[in-house]
Each structure stands twice: as C-alpha cells, then as structure tokens.
Amino acid sequence: MARKLNGIAGKKGASLVIALTVAAPFLTGCFPNRQARHFSALPTQNSAANESHRSDQLRRGDPPISSCSPVSEVGSSPFDVNLTSLSAETTIHLKLEEAIQLALANSKILRDLGGTVLRSPVASTSTNDPAMTFTDPRFGEEAALAEFDAVVHSSAFFENNDRRLNNRFFGNQGIFQQDLHNYQIGITKRSATGSTMSLRNFTTYDSNNQLSNAIGPSSFDQIVETEIRQPLLQGAGTEFNRIAGPGARPGQINGFLIGRVRTDISLTDFERAVRDLVADVENAYWDLHFAFRDLEAKVDARDIALVTAKKLEAQTAVQGTGDAAQAMEQYYRFESDVIDSVNGRPIDGTRTNNGSSGGSFRGSGGLRVAERRLRLILGMDINDGKLIRPSDDPAQAPVLYDWANSSCEALLKREEIRRQRWVIKQRELELLANRNFLKPQLDLVGRYRFRGFGKDLINYDDKSDAVSNMLDGNYQEWQAGLDYTLPVGFRKAFAAVRNSQLALHREAEVLKEQERVVLYGLSNAMNEMKRSYDSMQLQEKRLGEIVRQLQSLQAKWESGKDPALDVLLDTHRRLLDARLRYHQSRVEYALAVRNVEFEKGSLLEFCKISLAD
C-alpha cells in the first residue's frame, strides 16, 4: 500500500535526503595534492616504518623505492677472477649447444646484445607476449568470441508516487497515491549469422488508491516475451560477423578472425625474437672464442719478443750495440696488446643487424668484455669468480648451398616475410568487412508475447493469479516487421573501404621490398661464406709459411749466424698478424654458414629448436 510522509517535517526530511544523495558524488573524490612531493631512501631496520613510508608514497602517487635486490651478481666483483690463477675449478668449459640451451631456459625476456631492455623496455619481447595478445581484452581472440556469449540482465525498480491532480476521477478525488514495482530478467544471445535473440520476463506490481480498480487496490502484470532481430543486408552472414564482430562500425573491425591473425602475427614476432636470441648467443660465443685465441697469440708473441730481447741484451753487454732497446720496445708493445686483449673495452661486438641480419664478425679482442657479454645473453651471473671458456672450434668443412632452392626457402620461411603475409591477410579481411558497410541496414524483427494479469503473482488456491492467467494463454501478442536504415551518401563507409584498399596496397608493396631485401641478404651471406672459406684456406697456408720462416731464422741464430734484427722483429709481428687473421677467418666462416641459415629462415631448424604453445 502507498505510504505517505506525514507532516511538513517528513517532507523536509525527504528533501534533505534527496539533496545529500545528489551532492554526494561532488563531496567526495580525488583532489590534487598540492604539497611538494619528495623521494627519500627507505630505512632498513624498522619494518613498520618501511610499510608506513611505502603507504605514504603510494597515497602520494610516488613510485615505491626498493632496496638493492640480493642477487648473486652483487656479491662478486669483476676483479675476483685472476687469469694467472685459473684452474679446472674456476674454468667453465661450455659447448655452443649448451650455451643455446642455457639461454633459452633463462630467457623470460628475450635478450639481445643491443641493450634494448634498458633503452626501450616496451620493445623487448617476452615469453608471455603471444599469450598476452591472445588474452587481450580489447583485441584478442577471447575478447572477440566473448561478443557472442549469452548475457543475462535483470533489474528491479521501486517507485512511490504521491501527487495531486486536477481531475477528481483519477485516484481518490484527484489525490493519487501509488507503490509501483518493476522487475525484469532476461537473456540475450548473438549468433554467428548476426541475429540477436532475446528471452525476457517482466513483472509489474501496482498498488494505488484508484477508486475505479476492478480487482482491488493491488494487481500484478506478468509478461514473457521472445524477440529475434536478423540483419538481411548490412551485418548479415557468418563471414562478416567472424571478421568484424557484432556491433562493428566502418573502420572498427575486431572480429574473431582478426584476433586470430593478430595472434599469428604475435607468434611470428616471438619466433623472430627467439631466432635473434639464438643468433646473438652464437655471436657472443664465437666472439669469446676469438678473444681466447687473440690472447694466446699475443701472449706467445710477447714471450718470443722477451726471449729475443734477453738474447740481444746478452750480446749488447759484449758488443755494445743498441739492438736490445729495439727488441724491448717491441716487447712492451706486445705486453700492451696483451693487457688490452685480457680486459678489452666496452665497445660494440658482433650482434644481429650490424652489417648483416645475423651479425657480421666484429671481435674486439677483449676477453673479459666478451665473457661478460656471453654471460649477459645466457642469463648467467655477470660475475661469479669463474671464467667461461668455449670448448667448440669453428667448423672448417666446406658447405655448399643451391641458390634456387635457398632463395625459394628464404621467401617461404623467413620470419619477416611470413609476418608481412599475415599483415596482408589482416588488411584483406578488413577490406572485405568494410565493403559490407556499403549496404543499407535492413533487419527482420519478430516478437511474441504472453501476458497475464491478476491480484496475486502466484496463488495455488486461486486461479486468478497473474502467472496462471498467463499460462492459460488467453492473452497473446505478436509483432513482426522490417527496420530499414540508409545513411545518405555512405560517406564513412566509402572512406573506410578506400582506406582499407590503400592499406592493403601499401602492405603488398612492403612485402615486395622485403622479398628483395631478403634475397639481397641471402646473396651476401652465400658470397661471404665463399669468401671466408677461401680466406681461411689462404690464411692457414700463410701462417704455415711464416712459421717456416721463423724456424729458419731461429735455426740460423742458434748456429751462431745473427739474422737481420729488422727481419726477425718483423717476422714476429707478421706471425702475430697471421695467427689472428687465421682465427678470425675461421670465426667468419662459422658465422657465414650460420648467416645463410639465418637468411633462409631455417636457423631454429638448423639448431634443432622447435616452438610449442
């Protein structure tokens, strides 16, 4: 029954409640903190003070300041390793295959040697990226499929009406009092063909003081209805709805197939990042291999120079010549090279996309720097008191590739090419969906309803209740018709179609240029493989001849015939250069073979690596 507020005080109280309800959203909320923000170090002893300070920071909006993380790298120093005291316990012999396995196992963030994770962390790839794309609540496959899920909706509204009317026949002498309750519950489902199906139930309770009521002051109105809306032109068909999704607009295409293409693109990006990681592991591995060979050659050259200088010093004491000073100058030069070879300088080494896609050899000759770079890419502690030493040697066997087969394989398997083809597929689907918006919207609408009316909602003792009255089927209604909408000119639809055409043409041209660049890189890699192999053969022969010459000079000196000092010292320098060039050519040949596989898009297959969800 209607309930009326008594007296003026009751009406004023109601007005106050309404005023506070309206003003509540404006009385609370976020206000800018005008106090100066500051950062301070967290205390380390009082944990309660730490939590209080952290809470204050979060309330102010300041980023929390954390203490130094207790990782093992902090406990070791780069000076802990003494190269003169290395032993089997302090040396880690590592194969290339083991290095790749270790890098893949430790790479939650796929690393590179260019410092991307520090310089541009957003551009870094993680193992979660494909799953994040799949589960993206805006553009992922799951989000697109969720548009077809059934939606249950319900509502309950209560009204109290108390009014004076200029009509004595309405209410009681023009005073109308009413309690009105409206309940609604229903379920709506979208289908792949574009139709929308709904099943709804409405219950209305009306209690009023109308004098002309037929069954008393209160009554129930019960309605159950079903409705279907099926597009016939725009928005119709499974193809459009799988591409664009329900409720799509021109230029806003976000259906299930588009989400799947985005996932495929993300998977290709992930595969490309894994490929680059494997390539950088191999780059760092062979850089360290060359750094050891570089150090060994320079140490041998230094020792030979020292022996020569001591012999000349002994002769100088007898003959009084200045040849010993010239020999000692070369010894100090080689000693300086040894120091540089041991420690190195933090300059750019071999990495992907430095001259070639897979990486062109750029060994700096710094053992410690190269070893730390390998530790970085492998995810190992930067300093742990030990030294990694590569145990594999570069292959020297000749490798031959057929150009026709290799070029076809590159155009089919290369990750960048496959990604671009997925992009083109996405543009084709978007164009197909946008063309649907050039049609007018014509929907077929049908509705069927059962009604019931009574003084009770459900009363098993009285068949005059609303539910029983509805189930008797005495009151049935239906509606059928067409709903037509025609945007004059289709300006937005034509703009979306034209934009999709231009985007598709652009991506197709990008694919053509990418194919040319891939063939260019493959041609360079195959030619570099031939050059490095020929150079390796020649450098090996050159090294043999210089060793023969040095042995001849040593034998002449030991027989009492002094060789020309300039010739002897120059032979020492050429020996060092020949050894370095020989080891460099071997590493270049190993990387050239790797780069051919890289350019072909078969590097992961070559390294026996497979990806799985």
Beta strands, then each sheet from edge to edge (+ up, - down):
strand 1: 91-94
strand 2: 109-110
strand 3: 125-126
strand 4: 151-164
strand 5: 175-190
strand 6: 196-208
strand 7: 218-231
strand 8: 387-390
strand 9: 441-454
strand 10: 475-485
sheet 1: 1+ 8+
sheet 2: 2+ 3-
sheet 3: 4+ 5- 6+ 7- 9+ 10-
end
